[in-house]
């Protein structure tokens, strides 16, 4: 049995590889040993052991010959179940696609991380078709939040298995997608870092969609530094180009919204968040509290016209829902997607027009400032009550997606950083966001403030 590498960050594994303490093959074997021993069998939907060992051997050869591809060479990575992996079906968490035609080639970002030398461990579980912020999956099982010490709690979704694989220490990074919060939510609920990129920062070629106007990608990992390294590789860069933000006296202002994001928030979440904000202020960061009108406008728009994600998901899955395949899909997913059939073309166009207007108005209001809020208004809830009560499930799902969903609608990029614990000792996340295209600024600020936010 290989030496354990459980819980290591990318930086730690890279140091082991490039100092010659452990080879990429030994690390890969240790990862597979840990997965085999782990009691939660719902984290991964498939493992790619043969591919991983081949890639690890190639990385070991490069390192031994002093021609490493960089800090990521030989480091393991796991992929959400909606990324194409050559010669494998892409089920997207659905039973009806379990035996779909295998992909002819890797998704664009899968190939880019392969070119950076990363070792593909396998596919991680997810909410079916990525359509839930909770992470429950009746087909492949629901990964349990590894931070829970009382009852089985949700992992968050839709990148559920990706977050749990990292939080449980099985891999240092897993790649998710984020349409309404699906990277940042599970990152927050599991106490890890999750970065949602701006639309267009990465190629989405070979990634199973949910709503193309909103779909974005991003890594879940143990630190902001790890996210920055992976971000560079996902863009095809040979090294990171993100700069750490300047000292506090020249730092970017942080806006804390006074409206919407704290509605119904658990006291423990608010306490942990406010303590992190106080620590930031103590270091010299300037905090400004103001109302962001777009938040209520987005809520009102959804009530009057419908949700953008639902409209586009219905267009994607319409044929599936009108045929026999519908019986093989999670009824809760079917119910939510079918709501999109009630959205008329005129409503859809109005949603898009309003989105452009609100985005422009909000960017003018923020004027380059970043936004901080609780990633999720509550800690990870228990699984069993949600399985027993559909009304509770849908209400919880909506509240879970609320804060992050504002950012998706407005095109924001964002990083969720652990900032303490709330009820039952469960993790709380602080979400730091910026306008579309401000990824380097957000990542640089997150890197500068990560230790202060964690406390």
C-alpha positions as CSV (number, residue, x, y, z in Angstrom):
1,X,0.0,0.0,0.0
2,X,1.3,3.5,-0.9
3,X,2.0,6.2,1.6
4,X,-1.2,8.2,2.3
5,X,-1.6,11.6,0.7
6,X,-5.1,12.3,2.1
7,X,-6.0,15.9,2.6
8,X,-3.0,17.3,0.8
9,X,-3.3,20.4,-1.3
10,X,-2.0,20.7,-4.8
11,X,1.0,22.7,-3.5
12,X,1.9,20.0,-1.0
13,X,1.6,17.2,-3.6
14,X,3.6,19.2,-6.1
15,X,6.4,19.7,-3.6
16,X,6.5,15.9,-2.9
17,X,6.7,15.2,-6.6
18,X,9.3,17.7,-7.6
19,X,11.5,17.1,-4.6
20,X,11.5,13.4,-5.4
21,X,9.9,12.3,-2.1
22,X,7.0,10.6,-3.9
23,X,6.4,9.8,-7.5
24,X,3.2,10.6,-9.4
25,X,2.6,6.9,-9.7
26,X,2.8,6.4,-5.9
27,X,0.5,9.4,-5.4
28,X,-2.1,8.0,-7.8
29,X,-2.0,4.6,-6.2
30,X,-2.4,6.2,-2.8
31,X,-5.5,8.1,-4.1
32,X,-7.1,4.9,-5.4
33,X,-6.3,3.1,-2.2
34,X,-8.0,5.9,-0.2
35,X,-11.1,5.8,-2.5
36,X,-11.4,2.0,-2.2
37,X,-11.2,2.3,1.6
38,X,-13.6,5.2,1.9
39,X,-17.1,4.2,3.2
40,X,-19.0,6.6,1.0
41,X,-19.3,4.9,-2.4
42,X,-21.5,7.7,-3.8
43,X,-18.7,10.2,-4.3
44,X,-17.5,8.9,-7.6
45,X,-19.6,7.5,-10.5
46,X,-16.6,6.0,-12.3
47,X,-12.9,5.7,-11.9
48,X,-10.3,6.0,-14.6
49,X,-7.5,3.9,-13.1
50,X,-5.9,2.7,-16.2
51,X,-5.7,6.2,-17.7
52,X,-4.6,7.7,-14.4
53,X,-1.7,5.2,-14.0
54,X,-0.6,5.8,-17.6
55,X,-0.6,9.5,-17.1
56,X,1.2,9.2,-13.8
57,X,3.9,7.1,-15.3
58,X,4.4,9.7,-18.0
59,X,4.6,12.4,-15.4
60,X,7.1,10.5,-13.4
61,X,9.3,10.0,-16.4
62,X,9.2,13.7,-17.2
63,X,10.1,14.7,-13.7
64,X,12.9,12.1,-13.5
65,X,14.3,13.5,-16.7
66,X,14.1,17.1,-15.5
67,X,11.5,18.2,-18.0
68,X,8.5,18.7,-15.8
69,X,5.5,20.4,-17.4
70,X,5.1,22.6,-14.3
71,X,3.7,22.6,-10.8
72,X,0.6,20.5,-11.8
73,X,2.6,17.7,-13.5
74,X,1.6,14.5,-11.8
75,X,-1.1,16.0,-9.6
76,X,-4.5,14.1,-9.4
77,X,-7.7,15.8,-10.6
78,X,-11.3,14.5,-10.6
79,X,-14.0,15.6,-13.0
80,X,-17.7,16.3,-12.5
81,X,-19.9,13.7,-14.3
82,X,-20.8,16.1,-17.1
83,X,-17.3,16.6,-18.6
84,X,-16.6,14.4,-21.7
85,X,-13.8,11.9,-21.1
86,X,-12.6,10.0,-24.1
87,X,-14.2,6.6,-24.6
88,X,-16.6,7.0,-21.7
89,X,-20.3,8.0,-21.6
90,X,-21.2,11.4,-20.2
91,X,-24.2,10.6,-17.9
92,X,-24.5,14.1,-16.3
93,X,-25.7,12.3,-13.2
94,X,-28.6,10.8,-15.0
95,X,-29.5,7.1,-15.2
96,X,-31.0,7.5,-18.7
97,X,-27.5,8.5,-20.0
98,X,-25.6,5.8,-18.1
99,X,-25.0,3.9,-21.3
100,X,-24.9,6.8,-23.7
101,X,-22.5,6.8,-26.7
102,X,-18.9,7.2,-25.4
103,X,-17.3,10.6,-26.0
104,X,-14.9,10.6,-29.0
105,X,-12.5,12.9,-27.2
106,X,-11.9,14.8,-24.0
107,X,-13.7,18.0,-23.2
108,X,-11.6,21.1,-23.9
109,X,-10.6,21.8,-20.3
110,X,-10.0,18.0,-19.6
111,X,-7.5,18.0,-22.5
112,X,-5.9,21.3,-21.2
113,X,-5.3,19.9,-17.8
114,X,-3.9,16.7,-19.4
115,X,-1.5,18.8,-21.3
116,X,-0.5,20.4,-18.0
117,X,0.4,16.9,-16.7
118,X,-2.5,16.4,-14.4
119,X,-3.7,12.8,-13.7
120,X,-7.4,12.1,-14.3
121,X,-8.7,10.0,-11.4
122,X,-12.4,9.6,-12.4
123,X,-15.9,11.1,-12.6
124,X,-17.6,12.6,-9.5
125,X,-21.3,12.4,-8.6
126,X,-23.6,15.4,-9.2
127,X,-27.3,16.5,-9.1
128,X,-29.0,15.0,-12.1
129,X,-28.5,17.3,-15.1
130,X,-26.9,19.8,-12.7
131,X,-30.4,21.0,-11.7
132,X,-30.2,21.4,-7.9
133,X,-28.2,23.2,-5.3
134,X,-28.8,20.4,-2.8
135,X,-26.8,17.5,-4.3
136,X,-29.3,14.6,-3.8
137,X,-29.1,12.0,-6.5
138,X,-31.6,9.0,-6.5
139,X,-29.7,7.1,-9.2
140,X,-26.1,7.1,-8.1
141,X,-26.6,7.8,-4.4
142,X,-26.1,11.0,-2.5
143,X,-22.5,11.8,-1.2
144,X,-22.6,12.6,2.5
145,X,-21.1,15.9,3.7
146,X,-17.9,14.7,5.5
147,X,-18.0,17.6,7.9
148,X,-21.1,16.3,9.6
149,X,-20.7,14.8,13.1
150,X,-24.4,14.2,13.9
151,X,-26.7,13.1,11.0
152,X,-26.0,12.6,7.3
153,X,-26.1,16.1,5.7
154,X,-26.3,17.2,2.1
155,X,-23.1,17.9,0.1
156,X,-24.6,20.8,-1.8
157,X,-25.0,20.8,-5.5
158,X,-24.8,20.4,-8.2
159,X,-21.0,19.6,-8.0
160,X,-21.7,17.4,-5.0
161,X,-19.1,14.6,-5.5
162,X,-16.5,17.1,-6.6
163,X,-16.8,19.0,-3.3
164,X,-16.9,15.8,-1.1
165,X,-13.9,14.3,-2.9
166,X,-11.8,17.3,-1.9
167,X,-13.3,17.8,1.5
168,X,-12.8,14.1,2.3
169,X,-9.2,14.4,1.3
170,X,-9.4,12.0,-1.6
171,X,-8.2,14.4,-4.3
172,X,-6.6,17.9,-4.0
173,X,-8.9,19.3,-6.7
174,X,-12.0,18.5,-8.6
175,X,-13.5,20.5,-11.5
176,X,-17.2,21.5,-11.3
177,X,-19.6,23.7,-13.1
178,X,-21.7,26.6,-11.8
179,X,-25.0,27.8,-13.3
180,X,-26.7,29.0,-10.2
181,X,-24.0,28.3,-7.5
182,X,-23.0,24.7,-8.2
183,X,-19.3,25.3,-7.4
184,X,-19.6,27.9,-4.7
185,X,-22.5,26.2,-2.8
186,X,-20.9,22.8,-2.2
187,X,-17.5,24.5,-1.5
188,X,-19.1,26.5,1.3
189,X,-21.1,23.6,2.7
190,X,-18.1,21.4,2.8
191,X,-15.6,23.9,4.1
192,X,-13.3,24.2,1.0
193,X,-12.5,26.8,-1.6
194,X,-14.7,27.1,-4.8
195,X,-14.0,29.4,-7.7
196,X,-16.6,30.3,-10.3
197,X,-15.1,31.9,-13.4
198,X,-16.7,34.5,-15.6
199,X,-18.4,33.2,-18.7
200,X,-16.0,32.7,-21.5
201,X,-12.9,32.4,-19.4
202,X,-12.7,28.7,-20.2
203,X,-13.9,26.7,-23.2
204,X,-17.1,24.8,-22.6
205,X,-16.5,22.4,-25.5
206,X,-17.5,18.9,-24.4
207,X,-19.3,20.0,-21.2
208,X,-22.9,18.9,-20.8
209,X,-25.0,22.1,-20.6
210,X,-27.8,23.2,-18.2
211,X,-28.5,26.8,-19.3
212,X,-26.0,28.1,-21.8
213,X,-26.6,31.8,-20.9
214,X,-25.5,31.0,-17.3
215,X,-23.2,28.0,-17.4
216,X,-19.7,28.6,-16.1
217,X,-16.9,26.3,-14.9
218,X,-14.5,26.3,-11.9
219,X,-12.3,24.3,-9.5
220,X,-13.0,23.1,-6.0
221,X,-9.9,22.8,-4.0
222,X,-8.2,23.4,-0.6
223,X,-6.8,26.9,-1.1
224,X,-7.0,30.0,-3.3
225,X,-3.5,29.4,-4.5
226,X,-4.5,26.0,-5.7
227,X,-7.4,27.5,-7.6
228,X,-5.1,30.0,-9.2
229,X,-2.8,27.3,-10.5
230,X,-5.6,25.3,-11.9
231,X,-7.3,28.4,-13.4
232,X,-4.2,29.1,-15.4
233,X,-4.0,25.5,-16.8
234,X,-7.8,25.6,-17.7
235,X,-7.0,28.7,-19.8
236,X,-4.1,27.0,-21.5
237,X,-1.6,29.2,-19.8
238,X,1.8,27.7,-18.8
239,X,2.0,29.6,-15.5
240,X,-0.4,31.7,-13.3
241,X,-0.5,35.4,-14.0
242,X,-2.8,36.5,-11.1
243,X,-1.2,39.1,-8.9
244,X,-1.8,39.2,-5.2
245,X,-3.8,42.3,-4.2
246,X,-1.8,45.2,-2.7
247,X,-1.5,46.0,1.0
248,X,-4.7,47.0,2.8
249,X,-4.1,50.7,2.5
250,X,-4.4,50.4,-1.2
251,X,-6.8,47.6,-1.3
252,X,-10.1,47.4,-3.2
253,X,-13.2,48.3,-1.3
254,X,-15.6,45.5,-0.3
255,X,-19.3,46.1,-0.5
256,X,-21.5,44.1,1.9
257,X,-25.2,44.1,0.6
258,X,-27.8,45.4,3.0
259,X,-30.6,43.6,1.3
260,X,-31.8,40.1,0.3
261,X,-28.7,38.0,1.1
262,X,-29.3,38.0,4.9
263,X,-33.1,37.3,4.6
264,X,-33.8,34.2,6.7
265,X,-30.1,33.5,7.3
266,X,-29.2,31.3,10.2
267,X,-27.8,33.3,13.1
268,X,-24.7,31.1,13.1
269,X,-24.0,31.9,9.5
270,X,-24.4,35.6,10.1
271,X,-22.1,35.5,13.1
272,X,-19.4,33.7,11.3
273,X,-19.6,36.0,8.3
274,X,-19.6,39.2,10.3
275,X,-16.7,38.0,12.3
276,X,-14.7,37.5,9.1
277,X,-15.7,41.0,7.9
278,X,-14.6,42.4,11.3
279,X,-11.2,40.7,10.8
280,X,-10.9,42.2,7.3
281,X,-11.7,45.7,8.7
282,X,-9.1,45.2,11.4
283,X,-6.4,44.6,8.8
284,X,-7.3,47.8,7.1
285,X,-9.8,46.7,4.4
286,X,-12.5,49.2,3.7
287,X,-16.0,47.8,4.1
288,X,-19.0,49.7,2.6
289,X,-22.6,48.6,3.3
290,X,-25.2,49.5,0.7
291,X,-28.4,48.2,-0.9
292,X,-28.1,46.5,-4.3
293,X,-31.5,47.1,-6.0
294,X,-30.8,44.4,-8.7
295,X,-31.3,41.7,-6.1
296,X,-35.0,42.5,-5.5
297,X,-35.4,43.2,-9.2
298,X,-34.1,39.7,-10.1
299,X,-36.5,38.1,-7.5
300,X,-39.5,40.0,-9.0
301,X,-38.5,39.1,-12.5
302,X,-38.4,35.4,-11.7
303,X,-41.9,35.7,-10.1
304,X,-43.4,37.6,-13.1
305,X,-41.6,36.1,-16.1
306,X,-39.9,32.9,-14.8
307,X,-36.3,31.8,-14.3
308,X,-33.8,32.0,-17.1
309,X,-32.2,28.7,-16.1
310,X,-35.6,26.9,-16.2
311,X,-36.4,28.3,-19.6
312,X,-33.1,27.2,-21.1
313,X,-33.1,23.8,-19.3
314,X,-36.6,23.1,-20.8
315,X,-35.4,23.9,-24.3
316,X,-32.5,21.5,-23.8
317,X,-34.6,18.6,-22.3
318,X,-37.9,19.1,-24.0
319,X,-37.8,16.0,-26.1
320,X,-36.7,13.8,-23.1
321,X,-39.6,15.1,-21.0
322,X,-42.2,14.4,-23.7
323,X,-41.2,10.8,-24.2
324,X,-40.7,7.6,-22.1
325,X,-37.3,8.8,-20.8
326,X,-39.1,11.2,-18.4
327,X,-40.0,8.2,-16.2
328,X,-36.3,7.5,-15.7
329,X,-35.5,11.0,-14.5
330,X,-35.7,12.2,-10.9
331,X,-39.3,13.5,-10.5
332,X,-38.1,16.6,-8.7
333,X,-35.8,17.5,-11.6
334,X,-38.7,16.8,-14.1
335,X,-41.0,19.1,-12.1
336,X,-38.5,22.0,-12.1
337,X,-37.6,21.7,-15.8
338,X,-41.2,21.5,-16.9
339,X,-41.8,24.9,-15.4
340,X,-39.8,26.2,-18.3
341,X,-42.5,25.2,-20.6
342,X,-44.7,28.0,-19.2
343,X,-42.2,30.7,-20.2
344,X,-43.3,32.3,-23.4
345,X,-40.8,33.6,-26.0
346,X,-41.7,37.2,-25.1
347,X,-41.0,36.5,-21.5
348,X,-37.6,34.9,-22.3
349,X,-36.6,37.9,-24.4
350,X,-37.7,40.3,-21.6
351,X,-35.6,38.3,-19.1
352,X,-32.5,38.6,-21.3
353,X,-33.2,42.4,-21.8
354,X,-33.7,42.9,-18.1
355,X,-30.5,41.0,-17.4
356,X,-28.4,43.2,-19.6
357,X,-29.9,46.4,-18.0
358,X,-29.5,45.2,-14.4
359,X,-26.0,44.1,-15.1
360,X,-25.0,47.5,-16.5
361,X,-26.7,49.3,-13.6
362,X,-25.1,47.2,-11.0
363,X,-21.6,47.5,-12.5
364,X,-22.1,51.3,-12.4
365,X,-23.2,51.1,-8.7
366,X,-20.3,49.0,-7.7
367,X,-17.7,51.0,-9.7
368,X,-15.1,48.3,-9.5
369,X,-15.7,47.4,-5.9
370,X,-16.0,43.7,-4.9
371,X,-19.0,42.2,-3.1
372,X,-18.9,40.0,0.0
373,X,-21.8,38.0,1.3
374,X,-22.5,34.6,3.0
375,X,-22.2,32.1,0.2
376,X,-25.2,30.2,1.5
377,X,-27.7,31.5,4.1
378,X,-27.6,28.3,6.1
379,X,-25.3,25.4,6.8
380,X,-25.7,22.0,5.1
381,X,-29.2,20.6,6.2
382,X,-29.9,17.0,7.0
383,X,-30.7,14.7,4.1
384,X,-33.6,12.7,5.4
385,X,-36.1,15.4,5.9
386,X,-35.5,16.6,2.4
387,X,-36.2,13.1,1.0
388,X,-39.5,12.9,2.9
389,X,-41.0,16.3,2.0
390,X,-41.0,17.8,-1.5
391,X,-42.2,21.2,-0.3
392,X,-39.3,21.4,2.1
393,X,-36.9,20.2,-0.6
394,X,-38.0,22.9,-3.1
395,X,-38.0,25.7,-0.5
396,X,-34.5,24.7,0.8
397,X,-33.2,24.4,-2.8
398,X,-34.4,27.9,-3.6
399,X,-32.9,29.4,-0.5
400,X,-29.6,27.5,-1.0
401,X,-29.3,28.9,-4.6
402,X,-30.4,32.5,-3.7
403,X,-27.2,34.3,-2.9
404,X,-25.0,32.7,-5.5
405,X,-27.8,32.9,-8.1
406,X,-27.7,36.7,-8.0
407,X,-24.1,36.5,-9.1
408,X,-24.9,34.1,-12.0
409,X,-27.7,36.3,-13.3
410,X,-25.4,39.4,-13.2
411,X,-22.5,37.6,-14.8
412,X,-20.2,37.8,-11.7
413,X,-17.2,35.7,-11.0
414,X,-16.6,34.7,-7.4
415,X,-14.6,32.7,-4.8
416,X,-16.1,31.0,-1.8
417,X,-13.7,30.9,1.2
418,X,-14.4,29.1,4.5
419,X,-15.0,31.7,7.2
420,X,-16.0,29.7,10.3
421,X,-18.7,27.4,11.4
422,X,-22.4,27.7,12.2
423,X,-25.0,25.3,13.6
424,X,-23.9,21.8,14.4
425,X,-20.3,22.9,13.8
426,X,-20.9,22.9,10.0
427,X,-18.9,25.1,7.7
428,X,-19.8,28.6,6.6
429,X,-18.5,30.3,3.4
430,X,-17.8,33.9,2.6
431,X,-18.4,34.7,-1.1
432,X,-16.2,37.3,-2.7
433,X,-17.5,38.4,-6.1
434,X,-16.6,40.8,-8.9
435,X,-18.2,41.9,-12.2
436,X,-17.8,39.8,-15.3
437,X,-14.2,39.7,-16.4
438,X,-12.8,40.8,-13.1
439,X,-11.5,37.3,-12.3
440,X,-7.9,38.3,-11.8
441,X,-8.9,41.0,-9.4
442,X,-11.2,38.7,-7.4
443,X,-8.6,35.9,-7.3
444,X,-5.9,38.3,-6.3
445,X,-8.0,39.8,-3.5
446,X,-9.0,36.3,-2.3
447,X,-5.4,35.3,-2.2
448,X,-4.5,38.4,-0.2
449,X,-7.4,38.0,2.3
450,X,-7.8,34.2,2.5
451,X,-6.0,33.8,5.9
452,X,-7.9,36.7,7.4
453,X,-11.2,35.3,6.2
454,X,-10.5,31.9,7.6
455,X,-9.5,33.4,10.9
